[in-house]
Amino acid sequence: MKRALLAAALLALPALAHAEVDVVKIPKGAGGVGFLPLVVMEQKKLVEQEAAKMGIKLAAEYINFGGPSVVNDMLVSGNAHYAAAGPPAFITLWDKTASNIKVRGVAAMTSIPMYLNTNAPYLKSLRDLTPNDKIAVTAVKVSIPAIIMQMAAIKDYGKADYGHYDPYTVSLTHPDGVIALTSGRTEITAHFTSPPFHQRERKDPRIRTITTSNEIMGAPSTFTMLYAPAKFHDENPKAYAAVLRALQAAIDFINADKKAAAEVFLKSEEGRGWKMDDLMEILNDPDVRFTTSPESVMTYANFMADVGSIKVRPKAWQDMFFPEIYGVKGN
């Protein structure tokens, strides 16, 4: 009897070793409308619903940590199965993990401009920065604003000085950046931010917009996206599929009924302090789009390869993403 039980246990080992996770861990990102699909996924339990349709039981744990550097560290350390951030943070990790955990893109979530706002009357452009000025960004070096300003520096000062504006940047969450800029009592004289934080700042008559990410890049670009390690993708095909389907369901929900999506946001922790009218103004902005299609990701990758921020230059956006998303239009 003991031998039979042992044999049965040994036979079960391979199945146990390859058992899929029953909880997926997803950081919710830096906050704001750019991460609305994740808020919808959490509030409407879309991962759980999609998993149930597939005949599996799966729960999603959404982690309240934000900036690009933080979510990347969580992914590398194994404390999260996914990361949500912008293309620069993703591309940096894609390049660094090519020989180990092989991080790849799952899908885009949004295409939204970022806005460089200032409370300093003398700042008309980035070229007017003085040694006393500091620009709040979600993460120095790797965030969208950091890379955008490097692109601007090449236009202003040439490729050799692409890091010209780096010393002016400091890492702050978007909410902290709003407080710092609107208070006028800190060293922060500018904030490169996104909706709805941009709109909150612009309600202050002292604050102006100097430039935008669309203006510097010359085209719309992915603002937030989801990515994961190859090991998780390969060992958890059903869980991975459920999350991707949940993301698409969230985006479909937002695009079909923006008022309902705003209501979901307002009822969530992320929506505290926001008003329906303010959110609807943002969601109805034609420049604010929810889509799984990567946009201008290759523009980021080629720039980062040109300046040596990454070692490997992808030939196409698909080189950086898992195959499940190849069917969408991207660039």
C-alpha positions, -999 to +999 in steps of 0.1 A: +000+000+000+028+024+009+046+017-024+014+023-043+009+056-025+045+066-031+042+057-068+011+078-071+027+107-054+057+105-077+035+104-108+017+135-095+050+155-091+053+166-127+018+179-128+023+198-095+056+212-107+038+227-138+006+237-120-005+272-129-007+300-104-041+306-087-034+343-080-019+368-104-001+398-089-004+430-108+009+464-096-015+492-105+011+516-117+017+553-110-019+563-110-042+584-131-063+578-162-035+559-179-041+530-156-079+531-158-080+496-175-064+481-144-089+499-121-118+485-142-102+450-142-100+451-104-133+467-096-153+445-120-132+414-113-126+408-150-097+385-145-118+362-124-147+364-149-125+356-179-108+327-160-143+313-151-153+314-188-121+292-195-131+268-168-103+277-143-103+294-109-080+324-108-079+355-086-061+388-093-042+408-066-037+444-075-007+460-057-008+496-047+027+505-059+035+529-086+065+544-104+083+526-132+114+518-112+093+503-084+072+480-106+103+469-125+120+460-093+089+440-082+089+421-115+126+412-113+124+402-077+094+379-083+070+399-062+048+406-091+038+386-122+032+417-143+043+453-144+024+484-157+044+514-169+054+533-200+075+521-230+109+534-218+107+515-185+096+484-203+122+486-231+149+491-205+139+459-187+134+440-220+170+448-229+184+441-194+166+407-190+174+393-225+197+367-210+176+357-180+139+363-173+132+377-208+106+403-201+082+409-230+053+431-237+018+418-231-002+447-247-005+484-247-033+500-225-034+537-235-021+563-259-021+596-240+000+627-243+021+639-213+023+676-205+052+696-192+037+722-168+055+750-150+048+776-124+078+797-133+070+828-155+105+828-171+102+792-184+090+793-220+108+761-231+132+735-217+161+757-229+152+783-203+159+760-173+183+774-147+204+756-121+177+763-095+149+745-115+138+709-109+113+689-130+092+663-113+090+630-132+079+595-121+114+581-125+146+597-136+163+581-166+137+555-175+102+572-173+085+586-204+092+622-194+129+614-189+132+599-223+111+626-240+134+652-226+164+633-239+148+634-273+143+672-269+179+676-258+192+661-290+171+686-310+184+714-288+220+705-282+229+675-304+233+637-298+264+640-277+245+660-251+213+639-250+214+639-212+215+676-210+182+678-191+187+648-169+202+668-139+170+688-137+148+658-130+137+644-097+115+614-090+081+621-075+047+603-079+022+623-099+001+633-069+032+645-050+043+664-082+009+682-083+013+692-046+049+704-051+041+724-082+009+740-071+022+749-036+051+769-051+071+763-019+095+737-032+124+735-056+099+719-082+092+745-109+079+721-135+061+687-136+060+664-167+026+648-160-005+631-174-043+633-171-060+638-147-030+654-129-024+678-158-059+691-157-057+696-119-026+717-123-039+738-151-068+749-129-042+771-111-038+803-132-001+804-123+006+772-142+012+769-180+020+741-204+054+744-220+053+714-244+039+679-247+052+644-255+032+644-288+049+677-298+084+664-291+079+630-306+058+642-336+032+615-332+009+599-306+026+572-284+017+545-260+015+559-225+009+528-204+013+491-211+015+457-194+045+434-195+057+402-179+086+376-178+087+348-203+087+322-175+053+333-163+040+335-198+053+300-207+043+282-175+009+299-170-008+299-205-043+299-191-037+326-165-019+347-190-048+343-215-073+353-188-054+385-179-050+395-216-087+388-222-096+408-190-075+437-203-093+437-236-126+435-218-117+465-197-107+485-227-139+476-245-159+486-215-142+520-213-146+527-250-183+516-250-194+537-220-170+563-208-194+576-181-197+541-167-159+538-167-157+572-149-181+559-123-159+529-117-129+551-113-146+575-089-157+546-067-121+532-065-093+543-042-076+560-072-107+581-078-107+599-045-108+637-048-119+637-085-152+649-099-173+633-127-171+665-149-133+666-147-130+629-156-155+631-185-135+661-199-104+638-200-121+607-213-138+626-241-105+642-252-097+627-286-060+625-277-069+602-248-073+567-262-076+532-248-061+505-270-040+474-269-021+485-300+015+496-293+021+531-308+056+547-314+072+520-293+098+515-320+105+553-319+114+549-282+135+517-289+154+532-318+162+564-298+173+543-267+195+522-290+210+553-307+221+568-274+233+535-259+205+532-232+199+497-245+223+472-261+199+454-284+180+472-312+147+454-320+139+450-357+102+454-352+078+460-323+069+423-323+105+414-312+096+429-278+061+414-273+046+380-267+029+365-298-006+367-285-008+404-294+008+402-329-026+405-345-031+442-336-017+471-355+014+486-340+045+506-346 
